[in-house]
Amino acid sequence: MSAKAASRQEIIMNFSTPPSADDLSVLARLIIEALPDELVEKCEDLEVQIEEFPDEAMEQDMELDSPYELLAFYHSGKEISPGVQKKVANDDDRLLVYRRPVLDLWCETGDDLGSLLREVVIEEVARAFEFSEEDIAEMIKRHHQGLF
């Protein structure tokens, strides 16, 4: 059985309980594998982490009124701070996905969880690479077909 087939088997979820961090991690990995062409090459070594909420430092840095406002955050291992590049990248690029805010939005919208998470991932990664809002909307529209 191929790795992709094994991954697809992993995402069979029992929705009598909320999807766990592991469930979202499997979904996010599948989404990363199928990103739009414009983003794929930029995300070859992208690490995905699932956390419940942004930490207090992130809330302050992003000036959030509520931890539910931030669904995901792209962290470049090549930057000291946004826009300031390190001479040597000593950290991996990673995408932090915040489980509780994503699940809250999922419950609020009633959208398919895979589609919702795909939009969140595409939007966050594309913004990190300074794609325009129009480009991001077009990527999301183009890749709206179901993976699952």
N, C-alpha and C positions, 0 to 999 in steps of 0.2 A: 504494500500500500504506500502511495506517495505521501510526502510530508504534507502537501496541500490537502489531500484526502483525509489524512489524520487530523489536521487542523479543523477541517469542516466537521468532522465527527465530534470534536471537542466543544463546538459551540451549541450543541443541543442542550438547551437550558430548561430547567424546571422553573416556570414562572410562578410557582406557589410561594417562592421566596424571591426577593430582589436579586438581580444579577450581581455576583460577587466581583471583587477586584480581579480575580483570575478570569472570570467570564469576559469582562471588559478588555482585559489584556489580550485574550485570544482574538476577540473581534478587532481590536486596534491593530494587532499584527497582520491580520488578513487585509485590513484596509490599507496599511502601509505597503503591503506587497502589490496592491492594485491601484496605487495613486496615479493621477494623470501624468502623462509623459513629461510635462514641464517640471514636475516635482520629483519624479522617481530618482533622477541622477543626483539630486540635492540631498536625498534621504537614504543613501546606501548604508550608512552606518548609524542610522537613527535608532536610539534606544527609547523604548516606550515604558513609562512608569505610570502606574495607577495609584493615586492617593485619594483619600477620602475628601479632603478640602485643602485649599491653599493654606500655608502656614501664616502666622501673624505678620511676619516680615514681608511676605508676598502681598498680603492684604494692604499693608501700609504702602509698599512700593507702588502698587497698582492703584492706590487710592480707592479701594473698594468700599462700598457702603455695607455690603454683605458678602460672605464667602461664596454664596450661591451665584454671584455675578460672573465668576471666572470658571469656564468650562475646561479650558486647556491652556497650556503655556509652552511655547517652544523655547528651549534654552540652548544657545549655541556655546559649545566648548571653546570656540574661537574668539569669544568676546569677553572682555572684562566687565563691560556694561554695554547696554544697547548702543551700537554704533562705534564702539571703541574696540578695535581688534587687538588680540594678543599677538606677539611675535611668534610664539610657539603655542599651538593648541595642546593643552594638557588635560583636556576633559572631553568626554564624548558629547555629541549633540544629543539632546533628549527631548522628548515630548512628554510633558506631564499632563495626564488626563485626570480631572477631578471627578471621582465617581459620584458623590452625592449631588453636586450640581447637575451633572449629566442625567442622572436618574430623575431628579426633580423636573427638569425640562421634558424628559421623556413622558413622565406622568402628566404633566401640564398639557403637552401637545397631542399625545396619543399617537405620535408618529412611530414608524418602525424603528426599533432601537439601532439596528445596523445602519440604516439610512441616516438617522440623526447623528450617530457617531462619525460616520463618513463625512458628513458636512462639517462637523466640528473639527475633525482632523485636517481636512483639505483647507478650511478657512484659516486655521491657526498656522499651519506650515506655510501656506501661500503668503500670509501677511508677514511672516518672519523673513521671507525672501522678497518682500516689497512688491508683490503683484498688486495691480490695481483692483478696486472693488469690482469693476466690470469683468476683469479677467477671472477673479475668484468666483463670481456668480456663474460665469460661463463654464468654468471647470466643474463646479458642483452640478450644474444642469446636465452637462455632458456625461458625467459619471454617476448619474442618479439611478441607473439600472441596478437591480439587486445583485449583490454578490452571493447572497445566502439563500 
